[in-house]
Amino acid sequence: MIGWRKAVLSLQGQPTVIELPNDPDADALRRVDLFETYEHGSMDGISYSIDIETWSARARLTFGNPEVPSLRRLARSLLAVGQEVGRISGIGRVNEYVKVWSRYEE
């Protein structure tokens, strides 16, 4: 398969980009249920924007304060990518941000 995968973590308009050997979010994205309903209180302050491009489609998925189980799974997967961005880039502010972010996923 010919292609590439990049992860971008943007902190206040300053992007950090890394290349990934595989797509760690593919399984979680396949399992997102766009019509899932879930009654639960709202969490604060987290929003996500994911740009997806394959050979056959392009999409942007945005969501905030994930409550439904499928979006919670995706948020945990995205956190793992954020941790990888911090590890590979070695940028201190990225690692600090990921530490704060991880508290929301506990």
C-alpha positions in Angstrom: 0.0 0.0 0.0 1.3 3.4 -0.9 0.5 6.2 1.4 1.5 8.1 4.5 0.0 9.0 7.8 0.6 12.1 9.8 -0.6 13.2 13.1 -1.0 16.9 13.9 -1.4 18.2 17.4 -2.2 21.9 17.3 -1.7 24.0 20.5 -3.0 27.5 20.2 -2.3 27.6 16.5 1.2 26.0 16.7 1.1 22.6 15.0 3.4 19.7 15.8 3.4 17.1 13.0 4.8 13.6 13.1 4.7 10.7 10.6 3.1 7.5 11.9 3.9 3.9 10.7 0.3 2.9 10.9 -3.2 4.4 11.6 -3.8 4.0 15.3 -7.3 5.5 15.0 -8.7 3.5 12.1 -10.5 0.9 14.3 -12.0 3.5 16.6 -13.2 5.5 13.5 -14.8 2.4 12.0 -16.7 1.9 15.2 -18.1 5.5 15.5 -21.9 5.4 15.6 -23.1 8.7 14.3 -26.6 8.0 15.5 -25.8 6.7 19.0 -27.8 8.3 21.8 -26.6 8.5 25.4 -28.0 10.3 28.4 -25.3 11.7 30.5 -23.9 14.9 32.0 -21.6 17.0 30.0 -17.8 17.1 30.5 -15.9 20.4 30.1 -13.4 21.9 27.7 -12.5 19.2 25.2 -13.1 19.5 21.5 -11.8 17.4 18.6 -11.4 17.9 14.9 -10.3 15.0 12.7 -9.6 15.3 9.0 -9.8 11.9 7.3 -8.7 11.2 3.7 -8.6 7.9 2.0 -8.4 6.9 -1.6 -12.2 6.9 -1.8 -13.4 9.6 0.6 -12.6 12.8 2.5 -14.3 13.9 5.7 -14.0 16.1 8.7 -15.4 14.8 12.0 -15.7 17.4 14.8 -17.1 16.8 18.3 -16.8 18.1 21.8 -17.3 16.8 25.2 -17.7 13.2 24.1 -20.4 11.4 26.0 -21.5 8.5 23.8 -19.4 5.3 24.1 -18.1 5.2 20.5 -16.9 8.8 20.7 -15.3 8.2 24.1 -13.4 5.3 22.5 -12.3 7.5 19.7 -11.2 10.2 22.2 -9.0 7.7 24.0 -7.5 6.6 20.7 -6.7 10.2 19.8 -5.2 10.7 23.3 -2.8 7.8 22.5 -1.8 9.6 19.3 -1.2 12.8 21.2 1.0 10.9 23.6 2.9 9.5 20.6 3.3 13.0 19.1 4.7 14.2 22.5 7.1 11.2 22.7 8.4 11.4 19.2 8.6 15.2 19.0 10.2 15.6 22.4 8.5 19.0 22.7 7.9 19.9 26.3 4.8 22.0 25.8 3.2 19.1 23.9 4.0 16.6 26.7 2.6 19.0 29.3 -0.6 19.5 27.3 -1.0 15.7 26.9 -0.7 15.3 30.7 -3.6 17.6 31.2 -5.6 16.1 28.4 -5.1 12.6 29.9 -6.9 13.7 33.1 -10.1 14.1 31.1 -9.8 10.5 29.9 -9.3 8.8 33.2 
